[in-house]
Amino acid sequence: MKIIESSRRVLVCQNRTCRKQSAAKILAAFQKLSPSEVEVVASSCLGQCGNGPMVLVLPEEVWYSGVCQEEVAAITEQHLGGGKPVERMLYRKFHRLSH
């Protein structure tokens, strides 16, 4: 039996601090732009308050911080569609530059 990639999820924090930083707009943009096989989830606090809006892509555990609405298209096209995280937007606490 083939494993379906529907296990891929995008969590967008909707807790207090991220909501003040327009996280609801980020969530709506991901819901609109993400491929149908990717589940977009309104998440509770992801534990990184003050660095948001926070976005976590699972199962790869790729974190994006300070995401603005204009950046959602790059994440959906390059990462969700093409399988390559958008390095310039990665959350540096968890991801180091590769070069």
N, C-alpha and C positions, 0 to 999 in steps of 0.2 A: 504494500500500500504506500502510495506517495504522500509525503508530508506536504500539506498545503501551507503556503507562506502567509496564511491569514493570522498566524501567530504574531505577525509584526504589528506593533502598536506604537502610536505617538501619544505620549502623555503630556498634556499642557497644564501646568499648575494654575489653579483658579483660587488659590488661597489669598488672603487679605493683601499682602504686599504686592504680589504679582498682579492681582486685579487692579490695583492702583496704577500699575504700569501697563495698562491696556491688554491684559492677558485674555480677556473675553474676545477681543478683536483677533488676537493671534489664533485662538481656538477656532473661531469662525472661518478664518482664512485656511487653516489646515483642513477643516471639514469640507470646504469648497474645492480645494486644490489637490488633496491627496488621492492617490489611486484607490479604486474601490476595494482592493484586497487589503488595504491598510486600515486598521481600526484607529480612529482618533478618539481619545478619551479625555474628558475634563477631570483632572487629577486634583486631589487634595494636596496639601503642602508636600513638596519634594525635599524639604530640609535645607534649602539653599537661599533662604530669605535675604533680600537685598541685592541679589544678582539677576533678578528676573526681568522679564518673564522667562521662566525656565521651561525647557522642552526636553523630554527624554525619549529617545527612540529605542524600543525594545524589539527583539531580544539582544541587539548588539550593545546595549547600554552606552549609547552615544548621547552626550549631554550638550545642549546649546543653551547659552545664557544671554540675557539682554536681547532677546529676539524681538525685532520690530516687524510690523505687518509686511513691509516691503521685502523682507528676507525670507518669508515663508515659501515663496515660489522657488527660490534657489534650493532650499532644503528639500522640497517635494520633487523637484526635477532631478537634481544631482544625487541626493542621498536616497530618497524613497524610490525614485524611478531608475537611477543609474547605479545604485549600490556604493557610491563613494561619498563619505561625509564631507561637508563643506568645511574644510580645515580652518579657514579664517574666522569662522563663527563658533568654533568649539569652545566649550567651557574649560578654560586653562587649569582650573583646579584639578580636573580629572584627566585632561588630555594635554599632552606635550606636543610641541611642534615637531614634525618628523624631519625637518632639515635645519 
